[in-house]
């Protein structure tokens, strides 16, 4: 059980890093030669929701608006008999007007030992 849990937690961390890397601007040394629309297309919205056979769910959402960019990742997993379960999330937001970057993440889990 612990090896599966470790693999799922490592997967969650890697996916959270992928969301953060995708929402962070990819710029070279000469920032003033590029506009934001050349780096990330204006109408870029991606939402993906997947279910796993073991009562798990994965939701990835990337969005770009005139105000900025946002990336969200949610992962839920529970055992069929209810002995354990956990939820993990990561979110990043970048504002174009104030050039702020806000990030949050969390993990919540429960275990029932018999």
GUTI-36310 format. One record per residue (C-alpha): residue number from 1; residue in three letters; x, z, y. Coordinates in pm, 1 decimal, m for minus. Example, Ala and Ser with C-alpha at 12.3 -4.5 7.8 and 13.67 -1.06 7.14 Angstrom:
BEGIN
[r 1,ALA,[1230.0,780.0,m450.0]] [r 2,SER,[1367.0,714.0,m106.0]] 
***
This chain:
BEGIN
[r 1,UNK,[0.0,0.0,0.0]] [r 2,UNK,[277.4,87.6,245.9]] [r 3,UNK,[459.6,m241.2,194.1]] [r 4,UNK,[142.2,m434.9,279.1]] [r 5,UNK,[88.5,m217.8,584.2]] [r 6,UNK,[447.2,m273.1,698.9]] [r 7,UNK,[409.1,m648.4,659.7]] [r 8,UNK,[85.7,m650.3,858.7]] [r 9,UNK,[236.8,m438.3,1136.8]] [r 10,UNK,[541.9,m665.1,1158.0]] [r 11,UNK,[311.9,m968.2,1169.1]] [r 12,UNK,[114.1,m806.6,1451.2]] [r 13,UNK,[429.6,m739.2,1652.3]] [r 14,UNK,[551.6,m1096.2,1604.9]] [r 15,UNK,[216.4,m1241.5,1707.6]] [r 16,UNK,[205.9,m1014.7,2013.8]] [r 17,UNK,[547.2,m1143.7,2115.9]] [r 18,UNK,[426.5,m1501.1,2066.2]] [r 19,UNK,[130.2,m1440.3,2298.3]] [r 20,UNK,[357.5,m1287.1,2559.9]] [r 21,UNK,[605.9,m1572.5,2533.8]] [r 22,UNK,[330.0,m1831.4,2566.3]] [r 23,UNK,[179.7,m1676.3,2881.0]] [r 24,UNK,[515.6,m1620.9,3052.6]] [r 25,UNK,[631.4,m1922.5,3258.9]] [r 26,UNK,[908.8,m2135.7,3114.5]] [r 27,UNK,[1131.9,m2208.7,3411.6]] [r 28,UNK,[1488.3,m2323.0,3442.5]] [r 29,UNK,[1734.8,m2208.2,3708.4]] [r 30,UNK,[1590.5,m2429.4,3982.5]] [r 31,UNK,[1243.1,m2279.2,4026.6]] [r 32,UNK,[1153.5,m2467.8,4346.5]] [r 33,UNK,[1181.9,m2809.4,4178.2]] [r 34,UNK,[886.7,m2740.0,3948.3]] [r 35,UNK,[521.3,m2674.7,4006.8]] [r 36,UNK,[319.7,m2455.4,3774.8]] [r 37,UNK,[95.1,m2746.4,3673.3]] [r 38,UNK,[395.2,m2938.4,3538.7]] [r 39,UNK,[489.7,m2645.0,3316.4]] [r 40,UNK,[142.4,m2543.1,3193.0]] [r 41,UNK,[m147.4,m2791.6,3217.6]] [r 42,UNK,[m435.2,m2680.0,3440.8]] [r 43,UNK,[m709.2,m2697.9,3177.8]] [r 44,UNK,[m549.0,m2515.2,2890.3]] [r 45,UNK,[m791.8,m2300.8,2699.2]] [r 46,UNK,[m735.1,m2213.1,2337.0]] [r 47,UNK,[m938.4,m1977.7,2124.1]] [r 48,UNK,[m888.2,m1931.3,1753.6]] [r 49,UNK,[m1077.0,m1694.2,1524.9]] [r 50,UNK,[m986.9,m1659.9,1157.3]] [r 51,UNK,[m1116.5,m1438.5,876.9]] [r 52,UNK,[m910.1,m1337.1,580.2]] [r 53,UNK,[m1047.7,m1279.2,230.7]] [r 54,UNK,[m955.3,m909.7,245.4]] [r 55,UNK,[m1198.7,m811.4,523.1]] [r 56,UNK,[m959.3,m888.7,805.4]] [r 57,UNK,[m1000.0,m1083.9,1127.5]] [r 58,UNK,[m755.4,m1246.8,1368.0]] [r 59,UNK,[m851.5,m1368.1,1715.6]] [r 60,UNK,[m614.7,m1545.1,1957.1]] [r 61,UNK,[m726.1,m1653.6,2304.2]] [r 62,UNK,[m514.1,m1829.3,2567.1]] [r 63,UNK,[m663.0,m1922.9,2902.0]] [r 64,UNK,[m539.1,m2065.1,3232.1]] [r 65,UNK,[m746.5,m2047.9,3549.7]] [r 66,UNK,[m677.9,m2098.6,3919.5]] [r 67,UNK,[m609.8,m1724.1,3952.3]] [r 68,UNK,[m351.9,m1709.4,3671.9]] [r 69,UNK,[m301.8,m1706.2,3297.4]] [r 70,UNK,[m421.2,m1473.3,3025.2]] [r 71,UNK,[m341.2,m1424.7,2658.7]] [r 72,UNK,[m523.1,m1196.5,2413.5]] [r 73,UNK,[m455.6,m1117.9,2051.5]] [r 74,UNK,[m678.4,m904.0,1828.4]] [r 75,UNK,[m622.2,m820.4,1463.4]] [r 76,UNK,[m852.3,m612.2,1242.0]] [r 77,UNK,[m791.9,m518.5,881.1]] [r 78,UNK,[m967.9,m283.3,642.6]] [r 79,UNK,[m963.2,m211.1,273.0]] [r 80,UNK,[m1263.5,m309.9,61.9]] [r 81,UNK,[m1328.5,49.7,m45.4]] [r 82,UNK,[m1280.5,190.7,305.9]] [r 83,UNK,[m968.7,394.1,225.2]] [r 84,UNK,[m777.2,251.9,521.2]] [r 85,UNK,[m821.0,25.1,818.7]] [r 86,UNK,[m659.5,m53.1,1148.9]] [r 87,UNK,[m707.4,m252.9,1464.7]] [r 88,UNK,[m434.8,m391.7,1685.5]] [r 89,UNK,[m451.7,m573.5,2017.2]] [r 90,UNK,[m218.1,m716.4,2277.5]] [r 91,UNK,[m305.4,m864.0,2615.8]] [r 92,UNK,[m108.4,m1016.9,2901.2]] [r 93,UNK,[m227.3,m1137.4,3240.8]] [r 94,UNK,[m28.5,m1313.0,3510.9]] [r 95,UNK,[m166.0,m1353.8,3862.4]] [r 96,UNK,[m64.9,m1659.6,4063.0]] [r 97,UNK,[m146.6,m1510.4,4403.1]] [r 98,UNK,[44.6,m1182.4,4371.4]] [r 99,UNK,[286.8,m1289.7,4094.5]] [r 100,UNK,[202.3,m975.7,3894.4]] [r 101,UNK,[239.9,m950.0,3518.7]] [r 102,UNK,[21.7,m693.1,3340.9]] [r 103,UNK,[64.0,m618.0,2970.9]] [r 104,UNK,[m112.6,m382.3,2733.5]] [r 105,UNK,[m113.9,m324.2,2360.0]] [r 106,UNK,[m245.6,m73.0,2112.9]] [r 107,UNK,[m289.9,13.4,1748.3]] [r 108,UNK,[m563.9,229.9,1599.0]] [r 109,UNK,[m577.8,318.7,1231.2]] [r 110,UNK,[m746.6,546.5,982.9]] [r 111,UNK,[m659.2,653.2,630.1]] [r 112,UNK,[m865.8,849.2,379.0]] [r 113,UNK,[m657.9,1011.6,106.4]] [r 114,UNK,[m840.2,1101.0,m213.2]] 
***
